[in-house]
């Protein structure tokens, strides 16, 4: 039974985290996976390395931008830098649109990412899922416990102390919404890119 709760908790948090791509995006950073793919595509003259990051209906626009970028790169180092950056922006903008997310410009390398994104990428890089599962389990346990304790600490307020009652209700609402978001994320399929 304990194992089932553990696995369910992991699944709920993973699905919940998959749904927060707008808040914790790292695909729009200069050292994120989309720009890394773009650099490799330009260096190897292989547009297919970036087509995987956009929806099929955006292929023509990416191919055209890619070809223009390759042509402009030949004009010198400054032209190369400018063309590359324009291509990165075009690619990331279309990638974000495919996620249903807004594009707010490229972020510098080293820009803060969500700890969940960092842990997810590290698990893939290292080929080890156990540290990620522990990270997610701890996040579910800690978040739920914190929300729960916030309500319990305020539960026995003096009935005529309206301020204390409002404080209780405020924490209760946060707690219930937190649990509800976890449940809703688990009950729906994870939507990411396509």
Secondary structure, 3 states (H helix, E strand, C coil): CHHHHHHHHHHHHHHHHHCCCCCCCCCCECCCHHHHHHHHHHHHCCCHHHHCCCCHHHHHHHHHHHHHHHHHHCCCHHHHHHHHHHHHHHHHHHHHHHHCCCCCCCECCCCCCCHHHHHHHHHHHHCCCHHHHHHHHHHHHHHHHHHHHHHHCCCCCCCCCHHHHHHHHHHHHHHHHHHHHHHHHHHCCCCCCC
